[in-house]
Structure formats: C-alpha cells, structure tokens
Amino acid sequence: MDRHVFDDHTTLVVRCLQGVVASHPSLSLIPSIRTVIDAAHDTDKVTLISGGGAGHEPGFAGFTGRGLLTGAVSGDIFASPSARQVYGAVKASPSTNGTILIITNYTGDNLHFGLACQQARADGISNIAILPVGDDVSVGRTKGALVGRRAMAGTMLVCKILGAASEAKWKFEDVLNLGRAVTGAVASIGCTMGHCHVPGRGDKAPIPDDVVEIGLGLHNEPGVFVVKPQPNSSELIARMLKLLLDKEDTERAFVPFDKEDSIVLLVNNMGGLSTLEMYAVVDETLLQLKAAGIIPVRVFCGSFLTTLNAYGFSLSLLNLSHVAKTTAATASASTSASKTTSTSVDELLSFLDAPHGTIAWPSGNVYPAPPHLASRTREEKFIDLATDGKHVNDTSAPQVNGHAPTLRVDPTALQRTIRAAAEAVLAAEPDLTRWDTIVGDGDCGETCANGAKAVLASLDAGLGADGDLVGVLRALTELIDDTCGGTLGAIFSIFLAALTAEVRKVASEAPKTAVDLPFWGATASAAIETLKQSTAARVGHRTVMDALIPFVDALGTAGSFAEVAKACKEGGEGTAKLTAKLGRATYVGDNGNLPPDPGAMSVVVMTAGMAEVI
C-alpha cells in the first residue's frame, strides 16, 4: 500500500502525538522534543521512559500513563530520537526514586539513550539506568554475538510489568533487576507477507505473492527466512513456534520453555492484518501450544509495536516461571543493604493484570484521569519550552561551596587547541566523504564537517574564554550531539559526556590538579570504559574505536602529545588492512583495496590538528 491520507512523514509524527494526547486526559506533549509524558506521574515512584523511531504505533506513546510508562520519546519514522530529546524527557519526568530507560536493542537507540544517560550522570542524576530489550530469536547467537538480539513486541510485556512494579512503589534497584529478569525470559518471532510504505518515501521492493518472510525486524528490514511457496496458516505458525521453542536449536534457544512453566502469549499485529485474522492467529497458536503441552496463563492480542502497515504478525512468549527463578536467585545472592526483591508467578500475573492509565493496553481496569487534568483543552496539554527542551525541570550539577565545580586552564591554549582540531576535521571533509562513499553511506564527511563548523562558531562566540574545562566539555557534548548525527556522532558524544563526568569529579575533589598528559590519561581511560558499555566495537573491528582507543591508551603512557598523535594515526590508518566486524562496512566485500575507516580517520585528523599547537 503506497497511498496515504498524509503524504509528508516529516510532519506526521508530531500530528500523531498531538492527536494521542488530545484524546487522553492524563497525557501532555512536549512538541519540540516529541515527547509524551504522564502529567499525573508521582515523583516518588520510579520513572520509566521508553521510545524509539516513529512508525511502531501505538508503541510507545500509546502505553504512556499511570501503571505503565511515564514518558515516551519519538524520533522520525524508524529513526532513533536524539539524546537531547531523551534527556529532555528525563528532566520533564523527575523522580526521587530513580529513572529507567527501557530501550529496544538497536544501535541508534543504544547510543542515543546511552548518551542521555551519561549526560544525566554528568549533571549529578545518579539513579538512572538503561534496560535494553532484545527478544527477537531470528538472529542467532553467532550472527548477533557482538550486538545481541533485536527487540520485538515482547518489549511491551517488559514495560507493563515494570510499570506495575513502579506503581506498587518498588525501589529503583528492585525494578531494574526485575526488568533484567523479564527481558531474559521473553522470546519473539515475526512474519510478513508485505513490507510497509513510509509516507513520502520511495517504494520498497514488494514481497512476491507466493512468499512469506519470517524473522523480520521492526524497521521494515527483510526477514531472515524466506519461505516459498507461502505455507498455509498452520504450517506458518508451526515454523514460528519451532523457532521459539526448539531447545535443540543452539542458535535460538535463548529462553527455556517447559510444560510446567507459566507462560504468557502475546500476538502482535505488525500493522496491516485485520482483527478477524489476528484472533484466528491466536486460536491456531493456542491449539499448537496445547499440542506441545503448553497452556498459556495469559493471552494478549492486538497492536503493540507495529511496522506501520506491514502485512504480518509476531508471536511473543514470556516465561513467568523463569522470571521468578531468576529474581529469587538474584535476591539470594544480594549482599546490599537494600536486598533485591524476588517475585512469584502470582505477583507477576498481578502486575500484568494491574490497572493502567493508557489508551493502548488491551485489557485490565483503567485508572481514571485526575479531575484537574480531565478538563484540560487540547492546547493546554502541549508544553511549549522556550529552551527547546534542554532545561526542563533542570537538575543542577553537584555543587561545591555553592558553586558548580570548575577546573581552570589557560583559556588561550584551550581555545587554540580546540580550534586546531575543528579546522583539521573541516579540512578533511572531502577525504572522509570519499572514503565513506566506498565503505558506508557517504555521510561521514558531512557529519564531521557539521560538528566542526558548530564548534568553530561556538569558539567565535566565546566558548572556552573562561578556561573552565568542565563547562567546555559539557558544551562540546551538546554541540556534537546536536550537529553530528548517526552512530559516529553518538560515539563522540557519549565519550565526551563520560569525560565531562570524570573531569567534574576531579574538579570537585581536587580543583588544583595539574592538567597534563597523566590527567588526561586517567580521565579519558575512565571515559572510554564507560563508552564501551554502549558499543561492542573494539580495536580490530574496523571502526572509530581503532583510533580512539589507541589515542586514549597513549595519553596515559606517552611522553609527549606527538607520541599520542602517532599512536592514533597508526590505529586509524591500520583499519585499511582490517575486515569489518561492525558497522555498514560489514556489508562491503573485502577486495583487499578498501580505504581506512572514515570514522577512525576523523579522530586521526583531529588529533593531528591538536598536535600542531600543543
């Protein structure tokens, strides 16, 4: 289907979100950061924020409300929201208990939500964590060894259970550990007979009439298994259940399912199936599960995480017995003062059955809107932020004697070094573009140039004039996040945010510390370890990390910055001899004549520019 009522996807997302909050009394919208929040959220309870690209409606805004999500952040269609959006949502939904970011396990979401988490920590928000959900079994252990499983509709079971736990006033660590247990006990698989069409974009190659794809992703990606001719309904569902239940399949037996276990079934509409067919899918799935000795204790059917109007469905199985065993083991092993709470199958069922205040969860009692929110007009539900979402309910940084911690250096040297780095990156734009055209999607040069121009403009406006390292690093983090898109921009921003936190810590504890190579070696080493929590890329994978890690390592051991630049250059140029393990270059044939990785080379030229003036 390539016909739409609205043919401009660039405005469609906000229009959709405005319609959602207009039809639900308890929701508010921050249009500038495309974030829906529960206006009645209790700040004493754990805040739960989720989100991702648009196109998966009703997820995630449709599951925002009391007893489920506190906030939902939306990017463009099938594109992750920015870290600025996510951090704006965090500050718009403050909690004295803690904040958990429930994310789908995709690279963009991991990086941008991860950066927002680091920015929050750098600003003194300590009780905040990321909970990635990966329930798709189509990508096996071998192929997904570095990146893990993708997320599917099982994500919403995680959100529902954790939302009820938060409503029951569970503590932050207990909700987080419960979330990890639930995530490890859910498995999903999807199928489609037709790809979706994004309004305003070109057509994707259609799936032939006699073909079904099994193991598709949420973003209109092709299925892992192409089945031809199309099997009948019984055979199709049997194939899908085998991928979920077969204990002998070492690539996909992520969750153990036994006959005596308490299991939940969720049947998700990918967007294009009729209700008539959806409930027939439920019936056939239950018949086959019964034949295998499995009687689900709960069944959910409907649209949870769609792929616009893709003509298909997905099956998710959640093993509540496995969750109960996992939380019991975690509680038994805990030695902390606040012992992790274990839970039973009955309590998990009570969480699934608990009332909620959302428009999309298909069953259960619904909390009424508080009286003071029920009478709001459409316009009163929209929050207009003069600062574009950057300082919503801002949480100030840790204070020392009433002032934010600072670490002063020579402002002239600081500005000169930053300028040299930015100018070197800007001058390298043609080479970065040329290399990325061969091994990527051609936007690396433009991405890096945008960041360099923003830094130079900020220097012209006075960035670094006070010599405050903490302030400069925080500003650079926001600049790069705002102007450098994609994975590379997120990598740089996470590293800078983590570096900001480390320098802020030194400024708080020892403000007279000498800012020399050992200082940068110590703070950058801690920052790179934080970055490694958000990416599986390491030296040898042919990514930006092949230059960034040697750069950081050399800071702690080199006798001069020239030696640091040399180590960085060797790492970056050495990527020309490597086979890609991660990133878009993974899909480019290795003909022995590839250029160096453009992301790595951006670090090389930046470091070389700095070496000219240090």
C-alpha positions in Angstrom: 0.0 0.0 0.0 1.7 3.2 -1.2 -1.3 5.6 -0.7 -1.7 7.6 2.4 -4.0 10.3 3.8 -0.9 12.3 5.0 1.9 12.2 2.4 4.5 14.1 4.4 6.3 12.0 7.0 8.3 14.9 8.4 5.2 16.5 10.0 3.2 13.3 10.5 4.9 12.3 13.8 4.0 15.4 15.7 0.5 15.4 14.3 0.1 11.9 15.6 1.4 12.7 19.0 -0.9 15.8 19.2 -3.8 13.5 18.4 -2.8 11.0 21.1 -2.6 13.5 23.9 -5.8 15.3 22.7 -7.7 12.0 23.2 -6.3 11.2 26.6 -6.9 13.5 29.6 -3.8 12.4 31.6 -1.2 12.9 28.9 0.9 16.0 28.0 3.1 16.6 24.9 6.4 18.5 24.6 6.2 19.1 20.8 9.8 20.4 20.5 11.3 17.1 21.7 8.4 14.9 20.5 7.8 13.5 24.0 4.6 12.4 25.6 4.5 12.3 29.4 2.1 11.2 32.1 1.0 14.5 33.6 -0.1 12.8 36.8 3.2 11.0 37.4 4.1 10.6 41.1 7.7 11.7 41.6 8.2 9.3 44.5 7.8 6.4 42.1 10.4 5.1 39.6 10.2 6.9 36.3 10.0 4.6 33.2 10.9 6.2 29.9 10.9 4.4 26.6 10.7 5.2 22.9 12.4 5.0 19.6 11.6 5.7 16.0 8.0 6.5 15.0 6.1 4.0 12.9 5.6 1.5 15.7 2.3 3.0 17.0 0.7 2.5 19.4 4.1 2.0 20.9 5.3 3.9 22.8 3.1 6.9 23.4 0.0 4.7 23.5 1.4 2.9 26.5 2.2 6.0 28.5 0.1 6.6 31.6 -0.3 5.6 35.2 0.8 2.0 35.8 2.9 1.7 32.6 5.3 4.2 31.0 6.0 7.7 32.5 7.2 9.1 29.2 7.7 8.1 25.5 10.2 9.8 23.2 9.7 9.6 19.4 12.2 10.0 16.6 11.4 10.2 12.9 9.9 7.2 11.3 12.2 4.2 12.0 14.9 6.6 13.4 16.1 6.8 17.0 15.3 10.0 18.9 18.3 12.2 19.7 20.0 12.3 23.1 18.7 15.8 23.6 15.1 14.6 23.2 15.7 11.7 25.7 17.4 13.9 28.3 14.6 16.4 27.9 12.2 13.6 28.8 14.2 12.6 31.8 14.2 16.2 33.1 10.5 16.5 32.4 9.7 13.4 34.4 11.8 13.7 37.6 11.9 11.1 40.2 13.3 11.0 43.7 13.4 7.2 43.4 15.2 6.7 40.1 14.8 6.6 36.3 15.0 3.6 34.0 15.3 4.0 30.2 13.7 0.9 28.6 15.0 0.7 25.1 14.8 -1.5 22.1 18.2 -3.1 21.3 19.1 -1.3 18.2 22.4 0.6 17.6 20.8 4.1 17.4 18.7 3.6 20.5 21.6 2.2 22.5 23.8 5.1 21.6 21.4 8.0 21.9 19.6 6.8 25.1 23.1 5.8 26.4 24.4 9.4 25.8 21.3 10.9 27.5 22.0 8.6 30.5 25.7 9.8 30.6 24.6 13.4 30.4 22.3 12.9 33.3 25.0 11.3 35.4 27.4 14.1 34.4 24.8 16.6 35.8 24.5 14.7 39.1 21.5 12.4 38.4 22.8 9.2 39.9 19.8 6.8 40.0 19.4 6.3 36.2 20.0 3.2 34.2 19.4 1.7 30.7 17.4 -1.5 30.2 17.8 -2.8 26.7 15.3 -5.4 25.5 16.2 -7.9 22.9 13.6 -10.6 22.4 13.9 -11.5 18.7 15.1 -15.1 18.1 15.5 -14.8 14.3 19.1 -13.5 14.6 21.1 -16.4 16.1 23.8 -16.3 18.7 26.6 -16.5 16.2 25.5 -13.7 13.9 24.4 -11.5 16.8 27.3 -12.2 19.1 28.5 -8.6 19.2 25.2 -6.7 19.0 22.8 -9.0 20.7 19.2 -9.8 19.8 16.9 -7.2 18.2 13.7 -6.0 20.0 10.2 -7.0 19.1 6.8 -6.6 20.6 7.8 -8.5 23.8 9.2 -5.2 24.8 5.7 -4.1 25.9 5.4 -7.0 28.3 8.6 -5.7 30.0 7.1 -2.2 30.1 3.8 -3.4 31.6 5.3 -5.5 34.4 7.8 -2.8 35.3 5.1 -0.1 35.2 3.0 -2.0 37.7 6.1 -2.6 39.9 6.7 1.1 39.9 3.1 1.8 40.7 3.5 -0.6 43.6 6.3 1.6 44.9 9.1 -0.8 44.3 12.6 0.7 44.7 14.8 1.6 41.8 17.2 -1.3 42.0 14.4 -3.8 42.5 12.5 -2.6 39.4 15.7 -2.6 37.4 16.6 -6.2 38.5 13.0 -7.3 37.7 13.3 -5.8 34.3 16.5 -7.6 33.6 14.9 -10.9 34.6 11.8 -10.3 32.4 13.9 -9.3 29.5 15.9 -12.6 29.8 12.7 -14.6 29.8 10.9 -13.3 26.6 11.3 -14.6 23.1 9.6 -13.3 19.9 9.5 -14.0 16.1 7.6 -12.2 13.4 6.5 -12.8 9.8 5.2 -10.7 7.0 3.7 -11.0 3.5 4.3 -7.4 2.6 6.6 -4.6 3.5 5.2 -1.3 4.7 5.4 2.0 2.8 6.6 5.2 4.6 4.6 8.3 3.5 6.7 10.5 1.3 9.4 7.9 0.6 10.1 5.6 -2.3 8.7 2.2 -2.6 10.5 -0.9 -1.1 10.7 -3.9 -3.3 7.4 -5.9 -2.8 7.3 -9.4 -1.5 6.1 -11.8 -4.2 2.6 -13.2 -3.8 3.8 -16.7 -3.0 6.4 -15.7 -0.4 6.4 -15.2 3.3 9.3 -13.7 5.2 9.9 -14.9 8.8 12.2 -13.1 11.2 11.7 -9.5 10.0 12.8 -6.6 12.1 10.6 -3.7 13.4 12.0 -1.2 10.8 10.9 -2.8 7.6 14.0 -4.9 7.3 13.7 -8.1 5.2 13.1 -11.4 7.0 15.9 -13.8 7.9 14.0 -16.7 6.4 12.3 -16.5 3.0 9.7 -19.2 2.7 8.4 -20.1 -0.8 5.7 -21.1 -1.6 3.7 -19.5 1.1 2.7 -22.1 3.7 -0.8 -22.4 5.0 -1.7 -20.8 8.4 -1.0 -24.0 10.4 2.4 -24.6 8.8 3.4 -20.9 9.1 2.7 -20.8 12.8 4.3 -24.2 13.4 7.5 -22.8 11.8 7.4 -19.8 14.0 6.8 -21.7 17.2 9.6 -24.1 16.4 12.0 -21.1 16.3 10.7 -20.1 19.8 10.5 -23.5 21.5 13.2 -25.8 20.0 15.7 -26.5 22.8 17.9 -28.3 20.3 18.4 -25.1 18.2 21.6 -23.9 19.9 21.5 -20.6 17.9 18.0 -19.7 19.1 17.2 -21.4 22.4 17.5 -18.2 24.3 14.7 -18.9 26.8 13.8 -22.4 28.2 10.2 -23.3 27.9 8.9 -26.4 29.8 5.4 -27.8 30.0 5.0 -27.0 33.7 6.1 -23.3 33.3 3.6 -20.4 33.5 3.8 -18.8 30.1 2.3 -15.7 28.6 1.4 -15.4 24.9 1.3 -12.1 23.1 0.2 -11.9 19.4 1.2 -8.6 17.9 -0.2 -7.1 14.7 2.6 -5.7 12.5 0.0 -3.1 11.4 -1.8 -4.5 8.3 -3.8 -7.5 9.4 -7.5 -7.4 10.1 -8.8 -8.1 13.6 -10.6 -11.1 12.0 -7.3 -12.7 11.1 -5.5 -11.7 14.2 -7.8 -13.6 16.6 -7.7 -16.6 14.2 -3.9 -16.5 14.6 -4.4 -16.6 18.4 -6.7 -19.6 18.1 -4.3 -21.6 15.9 -1.3 -20.7 18.1 -3.1 -21.8 21.2 -4.1 -25.1 19.5 -0.4 -25.8 18.6 0.9 -24.8 22.0 -1.7 -27.1 23.7 -0.4 -30.0 21.5 3.1 -29.2 22.8 1.8 -29.4 26.4 1.8 -25.6 26.9 -1.3 -23.8 28.2 -0.6 -20.0 28.4 -1.8 -18.4 31.7 -2.5 -15.1 29.9 -3.1 -14.2 26.2 -2.8 -10.7 24.7 -3.7 -9.8 21.2 -3.6 -6.5 19.4 -1.3 -3.8 18.0 1.7 -3.3 20.4 4.8 -2.5 18.3 3.8 -2.2 14.6 5.8 -1.6 11.4 3.4 1.0 10.1 1.0 -1.1 8.0 3.2 -4.2 7.3 1.0 -7.2 6.5 2.1 -9.6 9.1 2.2 -10.5 12.8 4.6 -11.6 15.6 4.4 -14.1 18.4 6.0 -13.5 21.8 6.3 -16.0 24.7 7.2 -14.8 28.2 8.2 -17.5 30.8 7.0 -16.2 34.2 8.4 -19.2 36.0 11.8 -18.4 34.6 11.5 -14.8 35.8 10.5 -15.9 39.3 13.6 -18.3 39.5 15.9 -15.5 38.2 14.7 -12.9 40.8 14.9 -15.5 43.6 18.5 -16.3 42.7 19.4 -12.6 42.4 17.8 -11.9 45.8 19.6 -14.8 47.4 23.0 -13.6 46.0 22.5 -10.0 47.0 24.6 -8.6 49.8 23.5 -5.0 49.6 21.7 -3.2 52.3 18.6 -2.9 50.1 18.2 -6.5 49.2 16.8 -7.2 45.8 13.1 -8.2 45.9 12.3 -11.6 44.5 8.8 -12.2 43.0 6.5 -15.0 42.4 4.4 -16.1 39.4 1.3 -14.9 41.1 2.8 -11.4 41.7 3.9 -11.2 38.1 0.4 -12.1 37.0 -0.9 -9.4 39.2 1.4 -6.9 37.5 0.1 -8.0 34.1 -3.5 -7.7 35.3 -2.9 -4.4 37.2 -4.9 -1.3 36.3 -3.3 1.2 34.0 -4.0 4.6 32.6 -3.1 4.2 28.9 -5.0 4.2 25.7 -3.5 1.1 24.1 -3.0 -1.8 26.6 -5.7 -4.3 25.6 -7.0 -5.4 29.0 -7.4 -4.6 32.7 -9.0 -1.9 34.6 -8.2 1.7 33.6 -7.3 4.4 36.1 -9.5 7.5 35.6 -7.8 10.8 34.9 -7.3 13.1 37.9 -10.1 15.7 38.0 -7.7 18.6 37.5 -6.4 17.0 34.3 -9.6 15.8 32.8 -11.0 19.2 31.9 -7.8 20.5 30.1 -8.2 21.7 26.5 -6.1 20.3 23.6 -3.8 23.3 23.7 -3.3 23.1 27.5 -1.8 19.6 27.1 1.1 20.9 24.9 4.2 22.1 26.8 6.0 24.9 24.9 9.6 25.0 26.0 11.4 28.3 25.4 14.8 26.5 25.7 13.7 23.7 23.3 13.7 21.0 25.9 17.3 21.4 27.2 16.4 22.6 30.6 13.1 21.0 31.6 12.9 20.9 35.4 16.7 21.1 35.2 18.7 19.2 37.8 21.7 21.3 38.7 25.2 19.8 38.8 26.8 18.8 42.1 27.8 22.0 44.0 31.0 22.8 45.9 30.6 25.6 48.4 27.5 26.8 46.5 29.2 26.8 43.1 29.4 24.2 40.3 32.9 22.6 40.3 35.4 24.0 37.9 38.9 23.2 36.7 40.7 26.1 35.2 43.3 26.1 32.5 44.9 28.7 30.2 41.9 29.9 28.1 44.1 30.9 25.1 45.7 27.5 24.9 42.4 25.7 25.4 40.7 27.7 22.6 43.7 27.3 20.3 43.7 23.5 20.7 40.0 23.1 20.1 40.1 25.4 17.1 43.0 23.5 15.6 41.2 20.2 16.0 38.0 21.5 14.4 39.8 23.1 11.5 41.7 19.9 10.8 38.4 17.9 10.7 36.7 20.5 8.5 39.7 20.4 6.0 39.5 16.6 5.9 35.8 16.6 4.8 36.5 15.6 1.1 38.6 12.6 2.1 36.2 11.5 4.8 33.3 11.7 2.3 35.2 9.9 -0.4 36.2 7.0 1.9 32.7 6.7 3.3 31.1 6.6 -0.1 33.1 3.4 -0.7 32.6 1.7 2.7 29.5 3.4 4.2 26.6 5.6 3.2 28.7 8.7 2.3 27.6 11.0 5.1 30.7 10.8 7.4 32.4 13.9 5.9 29.2 15.9 6.1 28.5 14.8 9.7 32.0 15.6 10.9 32.0 19.0 9.0 28.7 19.9 10.6 30.2 19.3 14.1 33.4 21.2 13.2 31.5 24.2 12.0 29.4 24.3 15.1 32.5 24.1 17.3 34.2 26.9 15.4 31.1 29.1 15.6 30.9 28.5 19.3 34.6 29.4 19.8 33.9 32.6 17.9 31.1 33.3 20.4 33.4 32.8 23.4 33.5 29.1 24.1 36.4 28.4 26.5 37.1 32.1 27.2 36.9 31.4 31.0 39.2 28.4 30.8 36.7 26.1 32.6 37.3 22.6 31.4 34.1 21.2 32.9 32.0 23.8 31.1 33.8 23.4 27.8 33.5 19.6 27.8 29.8 19.9 28.7 29.2 22.4 25.9 31.1 20.3 23.3 29.0 17.3 24.3 25.8 19.2 23.5 27.3 20.7 20.3 28.3 17.3 18.9 25.0 15.7 19.9 23.0 18.5 18.2 25.0 18.6 15.0 26.6 15.2 14.3 24.0 12.6 13.5 24.3 8.9 13.3 26.4 6.4 15.1 29.6 8.4 14.9 28.1 11.5 16.5 26.6 9.4 19.3 30.0 7.7 19.9 31.8 11.0 20.2 29.0 12.5 22.4 29.0 9.5 24.8 32.7 9.7 25.2 32.6 13.5 25.8 29.8 13.1 28.3 31.7 10.5 30.2 34.8 12.6 30.1 32.9 15.5 31.4 31.7 13.4 34.4 35.3 12.3 35.1 36.7 15.8 34.9 33.9 17.1 37.0 34.7 14.5 39.7 38.3 15.7 39.7 37.2 19.3 39.9 35.1 18.5 42.9 37.7 16.5 44.8 41.0 18.2 43.8 40.4 21.5 41.9 44.1 22.4 41.9 45.0 19.2 39.9 47.6 19.7 37.1 46.0 19.3 33.7 48.7 17.3 31.9 49.0 14.0 30.0 48.6 11.8 33.0 45.5 13.7 34.0 44.0 13.2 30.5 45.2 9.6 30.5 43.3 8.9 33.8 40.1 10.7 32.9 40.0 9.5 29.3 40.6 5.9 30.3 37.6 6.0 32.6 35.6 7.7 29.9 36.5 5.0 27.3 35.4 2.3 29.7 32.0 4.0 30.0 31.8 4.2 26.2 32.5 0.5 25.9 29.2 -0.2 27.8 27.3 1.4 24.9 29.2 -0.3 21.9 30.6 -3.7 21.2 33.2 -2.2 18.9 36.9 -2.7 19.9 40.3 -2.5 18.4 40.4 -4.7 15.3 36.7 -4.3 14.3 37.4 -1.6 11.7 35.5 1.3 13.4 36.2 4.6 15.0 37.4 2.7 18.1 40.5 1.6 16.2 41.8 5.1 16.5 40.0 6.3 19.7 41.2 3.5 22.0 44.9 3.8 21.0 44.6 7.6 21.4 43.3 7.2 25.0 45.8 4.4 25.8 48.7 6.6 24.6 47.5 9.6 26.8 48.4 7.6 29.9 51.8 6.3 28.7 53.3 8.8 26.1 55.9 11.3 27.0 54.5 13.9 24.5 51.3 14.6 22.6 53.2 14.0 19.4 53.5 10.3 20.5 49.8 10.3 21.2 49.0 11.5 17.8 51.3 8.9 16.3 49.6 6.1 18.1 46.2 7.3 17.0 47.4 7.6 13.4 48.8 4.1 13.3 45.5 2.8 14.6 43.3 4.7 12.2 45.4 4.1 9.1 45.7 0.4 10.1 41.9 0.0 9.5 42.6 -0.3 5.8 44.0 -3.7 6.4 41.2 -4.9 8.6 38.0 -6.8 7.9 34.9 -5.0 9.3 33.2 -6.7 12.2 30.7 -3.9 12.9 29.1 -1.0 11.1 28.0 -0.6 7.4 31.4 -1.7 6.1 30.5 -5.2 7.3 28.3 -5.5 4.2 31.0 -4.3 1.7 33.0 -7.1 0.0 36.6 -7.2 1.1 38.6 -6.9 -2.1 41.9 -6.1 -0.4 41.8 -2.5 -1.6 39.5 -0.7 0.8 40.3 2.8 2.3 40.7 3.3 6.0 37.6 3.6 8.1 36.4 7.2 7.8 35.2 7.4 11.4 38.6 6.3 12.7 40.3 8.8 10.4 38.2 11.6 11.7 39.9 11.0 15.1 43.3 10.8 13.4 43.0 14.2 11.7 41.5 15.8 14.8 44.4 14.6 16.9 46.9 15.7 14.3 45.4 19.2 14.3 45.8 19.3 18.1 49.4 18.1 17.9 50.2 21.1 15.7 49.6 23.5 18.5 50.2 21.5 21.7 
